[in-house]
């Protein structure tokens, strides 16, 4: 049986799918959990990728100087907002109640959150109260205190189960970069030698389906897709059935963007969760919420809503290069304690990297 599964998986990743029966969705009970595809819409099909060896996918560059340069550049707007303000407050000025109040206002405007702002102000007051302090010293304290907040949540995305495939559901509101994040994660897993399948679960947007197919081609991962308008829960079920049958290491499931305050859309997401549990009660093994850093404080509301209704297990913060309020990640970490697995600072395939508390804190404080 194992040889048969390996042979089928090998043919799929070589681009030769052969003849195989469609997943038997009709065997699932209760029947109302799955929606029969509308007339004229075919069952989900696996779109095989071209032959791309895992070694051809860009490797992890997080440990290289190249990534540090991109991270500093991506966070430059957030860093400039903070460092310019700190310089204005503390140039040739004592650390007193008035300057600390100005600093706290500056930190709040940068969206670091009240808890972190208070923490930084307290640390400074303990060390240098009523003494002249250089802006560089303030930024060093800022970096140190931010790192303390972020260190507990900077956790890698690791498999918590021995079951195969490792099922990752990606959720979030419209425009946060879910599909792009999935493509970049697929490339990362492929560079590690893992077999990956993608599920085009955003069936509301034809563009999202096509975009995921392109990412599948780039990363060498087959894509399970249906025609636009198909039932997303049914597609997720079939994708998991296929991934199990083929013995794929990882299944990444895309979902439609939905506002966190729309109950009917969140209920649909809950249906996806229920359906895939019929094939694997432990799935999904990770629920990643993508957050757009440019949305500022609204990102906090999204975290709380999706955590309660979708069981979010970790965060991916995107578009940090497009905002001066990258500090929102610090506020979210302080308030929710949810793991931050990855951050994105650009559109390139390797611009999504594992989150490092030290690197982020030094970059946002403008330190080398």
N, C-alpha and C positions, 0 to 999 in steps of 0.2 A: 504493500500500500504506500509506504514511504517513497519507494522508487518511482511509483506511478505519479505521485504528487510532484516529486522533483523534476521528472521528465516533462510534465505539463507546464510547470513553472518555467523551465528552461526554454520550451518552445515559445511561450508567451513573450519572454524577455528578448528572444531572438526575432520577434515580430511575426512568428508563425503560430497563429491561434488554433488552427485546425478546426475540427467540428466538435462542439460540445453542447450539451443541453443547457437551456437557460435555467437560472435558479428557480426552484419550485416554491415561489412565494405563496402559492395557494395552500400549502400545508400548514401555514402559520395559523395559530388560534390565539385569541378570537379573530375572526375574519375582518371585523370592522376596523382593526388597527391598520390594515393596508388598503390603499386605494387602487383599484384596477385602472391601468392606464387608459386614457380616452381613446376612442376608436380612431385608428389611423396612426397611433403613436406606438412605435415598436418597444419591445422590452429593452431594459438597459443592456448596453453592449460595451464590451471592453475594447477601447481604442488602443492598440499596441503601439509602443514607442519605437522609433528607429533603434538600430543596434548602437548603443552608447555604453562603452565600458565604464564601470564605476570610477576608474582612475581619471576619466576625462572630465568629471565634474569637479568644479573648483573646490579645493580642500579648505579646511578651517584655517583662517588667517588671523584668528583672534589673538594669538600670541605674538604676532609679528608687529614691527613698528608701523607697517602700513595701516593696520586696523586702528592703532592709537592715533595716527594722524587723521584718519577719517572720522574717528569719534570726536576728537577735539574740534575738527572743522564742523561736524554736524551739530555740536553743542555750542558753537561759537556765539550764536545769537543769545542763548540763555546765559552763557558766561559773561558776555559783554554787558548785558543788562545788570548783572550782579556786580561785576568788578568796577564798572563805571560809577555805580551808585556808592559802593564802598569807598572808592577813592574820594568822591566828593564829600562823604560824611567824615572821613577820618584823616584827611590830609592836615597835618599840623594841628591836631585837636586831641584833647584828652578824652579818655573813655569815661563818660559820666552818664547820668540818667537820661539827659536829652539826646546824646549821641546814640545810646542804646535804643531809645525809642525810635529814632530815625532808622536805625538798622532793622529793627523789628518790622517797621512799615515796609521797608525795602524787600525783606524776605517774604512777607505776605504777598506783596505785589508780584513776586516771582513764583507764586503758587507753591511754596515749600510747605505751607500748612502751619497752623497755629502751634501745634505741638513741637515741630522741628524748629520753628522760629524761636520759641521760648527756650528750647534747649540750647541753641547757639548763643542767645543773649545771656543765659545763665552761665555758660562756660566762660564767656568773655569776662563777665562781671567778677567771677571768682579769681581770675588770673590777673587782670590789669586795671581794676577799677581805680579811677582818679589818676591814672598814669597815661602819658602820651603813648599812642600805639600806631604802628605803621599799617597802611592798608594791606600790605602783604601778610602781616601777622593775622589780621582779621580773616583774610581768605584762607589761611592755613587752618585756623580754628573751624571755619565754615566747612572745609573739606573733611576734617577729622570727624566732626559731629554728624555730617551727612553720611559718611561711611559707616558710622556706628548704627544709624537707622537702617541703612540698606543691607548691611552684611547678613542679617538673619533671613532676608528674603531672596538673596542672590543664590538661587539653587538651580542646578542643571536639570534638564528634562530627562529623566531616566525611567526605564521600564520598571514598574512596580509589580509586575506579574510575569510568570513564565509562559503565559498563554500566548499563542500566535494566531492572528496578528496582534500587534500592539496597536490598539484603536485610538486615534486622536481625533476628537471633534473640535472644529474651530468655529467660534461664534463671535458675534459683535454687531454693532450697528453699521449702517451703510457707510461706505467710504473709509473704513478703518484699515483696509489692506488685508482682508482675510485671504483672498485668493492668491495674492502675491506672496503672502507669508507662507501659505501651504507650498507653493512652488519652491520657495527658498529652502524650506525645511526638507522637502523631497530631495533637493540637490545635496543637502547636508547628509541625510541618511544614506543616499546612494554613494557619496564619497567615503562613507564608513563601510561600504561593502554590503549594505542591507538591500533586500528586495522590497520595493515600495509600490503600493497601489494608491491611486487617487480617486475620489468619488466626487463628481460634479453635482453636489447637493444644492447649489444655488440654481434651482430650476426656473426661477422667475426671470432671470436675465440670460438671454442667449449669449451676450458678450462674456458673461462669467464662465459659461461652459466652454466657449472657444478659448478664453484666456487660460483656463486650466489645462486644456489640451495642448496649448503651446508650451506651458510649463512642463507638461508630461514629456513632450518631445525634447525639451532642453535638458531635463534631468534623467531621461531614460526610464520613466515610470509610466506604466499603462494607466489609462483613465477610464473609469466606469461612468458612462453618461447616458442620458435619455434626451428626448426632444424637449425644448422649452415648454413649460406648463405642466410637466409631469409631476407626480406626487413625490415630494422629497423624502418622506419617510420610507416609502416603498423602495426608492432608489438606494437609500442608505442600507436597507435590509439586504438588497441584492448585492451591493458592493461588499458587504461583510461576508455573505455567503460565498462569493467568488474568491475573496481574499483567503478565506478558510480552506476552500477547495484547492487553491493553488499554493498554499503554504507561504504566503507573503509574510515578510517580517513586520511590516508597518502598513497600516491603512490610515490615510489622512482624508477626513470627510469635510468638504466645504459645506457651508450653509448660507442661506439667503440672509442678507443684511436686514436687521429688524430693529426698530426703535424699542428700547428697553421698557417704555411705558405703554406699549400696545399689547394688551392682554391676549388678544386672539393670535398674534404672531408668536408670542412667547409660549402659548399653549401648543402651537404647531411644533415648536422646538422640543417641548416635553414629549410630544408624540414620537419624534425621531429617537429620543432617548429610550422610550418604552419599547419601540420596535426592535432596535438592535440588541436589546437585552434578551430578546427571545432566542437569539442565536448564541449569545454569550452574556450570561447574567452579570459578569464583572465589567462588561463594556459600557460606555467608553472608558478606557483606562486613563485618559487625560482629556480634560475639557479646557481648551485654551481660549482666552478672551483677548482679542486684538483691540488695542486702544490707540486712538489717534492723539498724539501729544498736543496737537494744535487746538484741541477742543477745551483744554484747560480744566476748570473745575467740573464741567459736565462729565468728564471721564470718571470722576469719583462716583457720580450717580449711576453710571453704566456698570461699574464694578459691583456695586451693592445689589443692583437689580439682577444682573446675570448670575451672580454668586448664589443668590437666594433661589432663583427659578431654574437655573441650568446646571447647578453644581460645579461652577468653575473651579478648577484645580490650580491654574497658573495663568500668568499674564505675559503678553507680548506687546511692548510699547513701540509703535511705529511713528515715523515722520518727525523724529526729534530734531531733524535738520531744518524743519520748516517753522520753528516757533521760538520765541524768547521765554516761554514758560515751561521749559523742560522740568522745572522743579515739581510739577504736579506728580511725577513719578515718586518723589520723596514723600509727598503728602499721602499718596495712596498706600505706600509701603508702611508708613507709620500708623495709619488708621486701620488697614485691613489685614496686614501680615501675610497676604497671599504671595506665593513665590513669583518672582519675576524671572522668567527663563531666558528671554531674548529681548534685544532692543534693535531697532532699525534706524539707520541714519542716511538712507539713500535708496536708489532703485536697483543698483547692481545686485547680482545674484549672491555676492558675499558681503553685502551691506547689512545683513541680519546676522548678528553674532550673539553668543552666550553673554548674559549680563554679568558684569564685574562691578561690585560695589566700589572698589578702590578706584578703578579707572573712571567710572562715571562721576564720582564725587570730586576727583581732582580735575576732571575736564570741566565740570560745571562751575568750579571755583576759579578756573583760569590758571591752574598750576601745570607745570611740566612734569 
